[in-house]
Amino acid sequence: LRFFTPSARPPENSPWTSNELPLNPWLDHIRLRNNAQAVKYLLKESQQDPNYNHT
């Protein structure tokens, strides 16, 4: 995956993990894509359960 420009990529031995990098829109985009399956599951559950309330 070539989403990262050199400036957007953490330096070698960076203390940040991919989940901890501060406010990086590219990382947010990738996280959202990785969470797509969970979102689909939640949507399916919410449609099956009329009392489901996602807060």
N, C-alpha and C positions, 0 to 999 in steps of 0.2 A: 504493500500500500504506500503510495507516494503522496500522502496528504500533506506531509510536513515540509515546510521550507527550512533551510538550515537554522534560521533564527527561532523557529517555532519548536525545534527539537531540543530536549533537555541536553545539556552538556554531558560528556562522559563522566561517570561517577557522580551524577547529580543526586542530591539527597531526595529530590522529588520522585515519587512514583507516578505512573500515568494517571492515577486517580487523584493525586494530590497537586498536580501542576495548577497554579493559580489562574483561573479565569482564561482558559485557552479555548476559543470558540471551535478550533479544529478538534480538540479532544472532546469537547461537549458533543460535537456532531458524531464522533465515533462512538461515544458512550450511548448516545440516543439510538444509533443504529444497532448497537449490541443489545440494547434493551427492547428492541422492537418485538421480539417474541414474548417477553413478559407483558408488554403493553397489549398485544393482541389477546393474550390469555385473560388479562384483566377486563378488557372490553367484552370478551365473550362471556365471562362470568357475570359482568354487570347486566348484560342483556338477558341472561337466564334468570337472574334473581331480581325481582322488582323492588326488593327492599335494600338492594345493594347501594351504598352511598360512599363513593370514593372521596375522602377528604384530604 
